[in-house]
């Protein structure tokens, strides 16, 4: 099950009334069709690289046996705070994403033969959450749309985000409370990005300060559009557009999440967690 923002949105924003979409070229240029898929990437994103990549919850194609592989509830532009991305229109904020999980369970029950079977499948699923980036770039530092900037310091805003994120996690725990063997791991996405930017050669990149697709200084202004500058050597770039990793960068991020040390993912990496879960 995937929740969160544009780093893992596999196309849900295509089905809602928002200005933040990845539905124009050159988004998707390296996808199998070479066309936009709704992912904020040149190809696959983090959610696509998970062991079982679920379909967008709002996609008409998510039905029947496809429900057995989970669902992706993520929406580009959302944050921990509900007022993040208000300038973007009707993005799917976290309370609605969590409510959609309950609707998904109802749909799944019709496929697997009952609510109990559906509940067991959801309880045994991997929950992947990507949140926080837009609370800064699309909220606190997004004048004139942010009232938060005038109400609090950056430090106070971060404390607020921590408390709000705890509420989101508690709600997910409540939905999953019958399992009793849940394990949660947290990846420090800032540390991962910092490593890529400061030592790109170690990860096979040659460009970490300029986006592959964009305009303005460092190709860092606005979204990627058909009129944007576009690099040809996309696998050598950390960033696809000013905010999102290339497919190659997403692969490197996932590798850190799967096998990384405790200073970037704790209390254990994802491979260790999945192995422990298999043994119990």
C-alpha positions as CSV (number, residue, x, y, z in Angstrom):
1,X,0.0,0.0,0.0
2,X,1.4,3.4,-1.0
3,X,0.6,6.7,0.5
4,X,2.0,10.2,0.2
5,X,3.1,12.7,-2.4
6,X,4.4,13.1,-5.9
7,X,7.5,11.0,-5.3
8,X,5.2,8.0,-5.3
9,X,2.1,9.2,-7.1
10,X,1.6,6.7,-10.0
11,X,-1.2,8.6,-11.7
12,X,-3.9,9.5,-9.2
13,X,-3.6,13.2,-10.0
14,X,-4.7,12.5,-13.5
15,X,-8.1,11.8,-12.1
16,X,-8.6,14.9,-9.9
17,X,-9.0,18.6,-10.6
18,X,-5.5,19.9,-9.9
19,X,-3.0,22.0,-11.6
20,X,-0.2,19.6,-10.6
21,X,-0.1,16.9,-13.1
22,X,2.5,15.0,-15.0
23,X,0.4,14.4,-18.1
24,X,2.5,16.2,-20.7
25,X,5.8,15.3,-22.4
26,X,8.6,14.8,-21.7
27,X,7.2,13.2,-18.5
28,X,7.3,9.4,-19.1
29,X,9.8,9.7,-21.9
30,X,11.5,6.5,-20.7
31,X,8.4,4.6,-19.9
32,X,7.5,1.6,-22.0
33,X,5.2,3.7,-24.2
34,X,7.4,6.7,-24.2
35,X,4.4,8.8,-23.1
36,X,3.3,10.5,-19.9
37,X,1.9,8.1,-17.3
38,X,1.0,10.6,-14.5
39,X,4.3,9.9,-12.7
40,X,6.5,12.8,-11.9
41,X,9.5,11.1,-13.5
42,X,11.1,10.3,-16.9
43,X,10.0,6.7,-16.2
44,X,9.3,4.7,-13.1
45,X,9.1,6.2,-9.6
46,X,9.8,4.8,-6.1
47,X,6.4,3.1,-5.9
48,X,6.9,1.3,-9.2
49,X,10.1,-0.2,-7.9
50,X,8.6,-1.9,-4.8
51,X,8.4,-5.7,-4.8
52,X,4.7,-5.5,-5.8
53,X,3.9,-2.3,-7.5
54,X,0.2,-1.3,-6.9
55,X,-2.0,0.5,-9.4
56,X,-3.4,4.0,-8.7
57,X,-6.5,3.7,-6.5
58,X,-8.5,6.1,-8.8
59,X,-7.6,4.2,-12.0
60,X,-10.6,2.5,-13.6
61,X,-8.2,-0.4,-14.2
62,X,-7.8,-1.2,-10.5
63,X,-10.5,-3.9,-10.2
64,X,-10.8,-7.6,-10.0
65,X,-7.5,-9.5,-9.5
66,X,-5.5,-6.3,-9.7
67,X,-6.8,-5.5,-6.2
68,X,-4.8,-8.4,-4.9
69,X,-1.6,-6.4,-5.4
70,X,-2.6,-3.5,-3.2
71,X,-3.4,0.1,-4.2
72,X,-1.5,3.4,-4.5
73,X,-3.3,6.3,-2.8
74,X,-0.6,8.9,-3.3
75,X,-1.2,12.3,-4.7
76,X,1.3,14.9,-5.9
77,X,1.4,18.1,-3.9
78,X,0.1,16.7,-0.6
79,X,2.0,17.1,2.7
80,X,1.8,16.3,6.3
81,X,-0.2,19.5,6.9
82,X,-3.7,19.6,5.4
83,X,-3.1,23.2,4.1
84,X,-0.1,22.2,2.1
85,X,-0.7,22.5,-1.6
86,X,-3.9,24.6,-1.3
87,X,-2.9,26.5,-4.4
88,X,-2.9,23.3,-6.4
89,X,-6.6,22.5,-6.3
90,X,-8.2,19.2,-5.3
91,X,-5.3,17.0,-4.5
92,X,-5.9,13.9,-2.4
93,X,-4.8,14.9,1.1
94,X,-3.7,12.4,3.8
95,X,-7.1,12.0,5.6
96,X,-8.7,11.2,2.3
97,X,-6.0,8.8,1.4
98,X,-6.4,6.9,4.6
99,X,-10.2,6.9,4.2
100,X,-9.6,5.4,0.7
101,X,-7.9,2.5,2.3
102,X,-11.1,1.6,4.0
103,X,-12.9,1.8,0.7
104,X,-10.2,-0.4,-0.9
105,X,-10.8,-3.1,1.8
106,X,-14.5,-3.2,0.9
107,X,-13.7,-3.7,-2.7
108,X,-11.1,-6.3,-1.9
109,X,-13.5,-8.2,0.2
110,X,-15.8,-8.7,-2.8
111,X,-12.8,-10.3,-4.6
112,X,-11.4,-12.6,-1.9
113,X,-14.6,-13.8,-0.4
114,X,-15.2,-11.8,2.7
115,X,-14.2,-9.0,5.0
116,X,-12.0,-11.2,7.3
117,X,-9.9,-12.4,4.3
118,X,-9.5,-8.8,3.1
119,X,-8.5,-7.6,6.5
120,X,-5.8,-10.3,6.8
121,X,-4.4,-9.4,3.4
122,X,-4.2,-5.7,4.2
123,X,-2.7,-6.4,7.6
124,X,0.0,-8.4,6.0
125,X,0.8,-5.8,3.4
126,X,3.8,-3.5,3.2
127,X,2.8,0.2,3.8
128,X,5.1,2.7,2.1
129,X,4.7,6.4,3.0
130,X,6.4,9.3,1.3
131,X,5.7,12.7,2.9
132,X,7.2,16.0,4.0
133,X,8.9,17.7,1.0
134,X,5.9,19.6,-0.1
135,X,5.3,21.0,3.4
136,X,8.3,23.2,2.8
137,X,8.5,23.9,-0.9
138,X,4.7,24.0,-1.3
139,X,3.7,25.5,2.0
140,X,6.0,27.3,4.3
141,X,8.3,28.7,1.5
142,X,5.4,29.2,-1.0
143,X,4.4,32.8,-0.4
144,X,1.8,34.2,-0.8
145,X,-0.1,30.9,-0.4
146,X,1.3,30.1,3.0
147,X,-0.2,31.6,6.2
148,X,2.1,29.4,8.2
149,X,5.2,31.5,7.3
150,X,3.7,34.5,9.1
151,X,2.5,32.5,12.0
152,X,5.6,30.6,13.1
153,X,9.3,30.2,12.7
154,X,10.7,27.4,10.6
155,X,11.6,25.5,13.8
156,X,8.0,25.9,15.2
157,X,6.6,24.7,11.8
158,X,8.8,21.6,11.9
159,X,7.6,20.8,15.4
160,X,4.0,21.2,14.1
161,X,4.7,18.8,11.2
162,X,6.2,16.2,13.6
163,X,3.0,16.3,15.7
164,X,0.8,16.0,12.6
165,X,2.8,13.2,11.1
166,X,2.4,11.3,14.4
167,X,-1.4,11.6,14.1
168,X,-1.2,10.1,10.6
169,X,0.9,7.1,11.8
170,X,-1.5,6.6,14.8
171,X,-4.5,6.5,12.4
172,X,-2.8,3.8,10.3
173,X,-1.9,1.9,13.4
174,X,-5.6,2.0,14.5
175,X,-6.6,0.6,11.1
176,X,-4.0,-2.2,11.5
177,X,-4.2,-2.8,15.3
178,X,-5.4,-6.4,15.1
179,X,-2.1,-7.7,13.6
180,X,0.0,-7.1,16.7
181,X,3.3,-7.7,15.0
182,X,3.8,-4.5,13.0
183,X,7.3,-3.2,12.4
184,X,7.9,0.4,11.3
185,X,11.1,1.7,9.7
186,X,11.9,5.3,8.8
187,X,14.2,6.4,6.0
188,X,16.0,9.7,6.3
189,X,15.3,11.0,2.8
190,X,17.2,14.2,3.4
191,X,20.4,12.2,4.3
192,X,20.0,10.1,1.2
193,X,19.6,13.1,-1.1
194,X,22.5,14.8,0.7
195,X,24.7,11.8,-0.1
196,X,23.7,11.8,-3.7
197,X,24.4,15.6,-4.1
198,X,27.7,15.6,-2.2
199,X,29.1,12.3,-3.6
200,X,27.3,11.6,-6.9
201,X,30.2,9.5,-8.3
202,X,29.7,6.9,-5.6
203,X,26.2,6.2,-6.9
204,X,27.0,6.4,-10.6
205,X,25.8,10.0,-11.3
206,X,27.7,12.8,-13.0
207,X,25.2,15.7,-12.4
208,X,23.6,16.4,-9.0
209,X,23.1,20.2,-9.0
210,X,21.2,20.7,-12.3
211,X,17.8,19.1,-13.1
212,X,17.5,17.1,-16.4
213,X,14.3,18.8,-17.4
214,X,13.5,22.4,-16.6
215,X,14.3,26.0,-17.2
216,X,16.0,28.9,-15.5
217,X,19.1,28.6,-13.2
218,X,20.0,25.0,-12.8
219,X,16.8,24.0,-14.6
220,X,15.2,24.7,-11.3
221,X,12.3,26.9,-12.1
222,X,8.8,25.4,-12.4
223,X,7.7,22.1,-13.7
224,X,9.1,20.2,-16.7
225,X,7.2,21.1,-19.9
226,X,7.4,20.4,-23.6
227,X,9.3,23.7,-23.9
228,X,11.8,22.9,-21.2
229,X,15.5,22.2,-21.5
230,X,15.9,18.4,-21.7
231,X,19.1,16.3,-21.1
232,X,19.8,13.3,-23.2
233,X,21.9,11.4,-20.6
234,X,19.1,11.0,-18.0
235,X,20.7,8.1,-16.2
236,X,23.5,10.4,-15.1
237,X,21.3,12.9,-13.4
238,X,20.1,12.8,-9.8
239,X,17.1,15.1,-10.5
240,X,14.6,14.7,-13.3
241,X,12.9,18.1,-12.6
242,X,13.5,20.6,-9.8
243,X,11.7,18.4,-7.3
244,X,11.7,14.7,-8.4
245,X,14.4,12.1,-9.0
246,X,15.1,10.4,-12.3
247,X,14.2,6.7,-12.6
248,X,17.8,5.9,-12.1
249,X,18.0,8.0,-9.0
250,X,14.8,6.4,-7.7
251,X,16.5,3.0,-8.1
252,X,19.4,4.2,-6.1
253,X,17.1,5.6,-3.4
254,X,15.3,2.3,-3.1
255,X,18.6,0.4,-2.9
256,X,19.5,2.5,0.2
257,X,16.1,1.9,1.7
258,X,16.5,-1.9,1.1
259,X,20.0,-2.3,2.3
260,X,21.2,0.9,3.9
261,X,22.8,1.4,7.3
262,X,21.0,2.7,10.5
263,X,22.0,6.3,10.0
264,X,19.8,6.6,7.0
265,X,17.1,4.0,7.7
266,X,16.3,2.8,11.2
267,X,15.8,0.7,13.3
268,X,16.6,-1.6,10.3
269,X,16.5,-1.5,6.5
270,X,13.6,-2.8,4.5
271,X,15.3,-6.1,3.5
272,X,15.9,-6.9,7.2
273,X,12.4,-6.0,8.1
274,X,10.9,-8.2,5.4
275,X,13.1,-11.2,6.3
276,X,12.1,-10.8,10.0
277,X,8.5,-10.7,9.0
278,X,8.8,-13.9,6.9
279,X,10.4,-15.7,9.9
280,X,7.5,-14.8,12.3
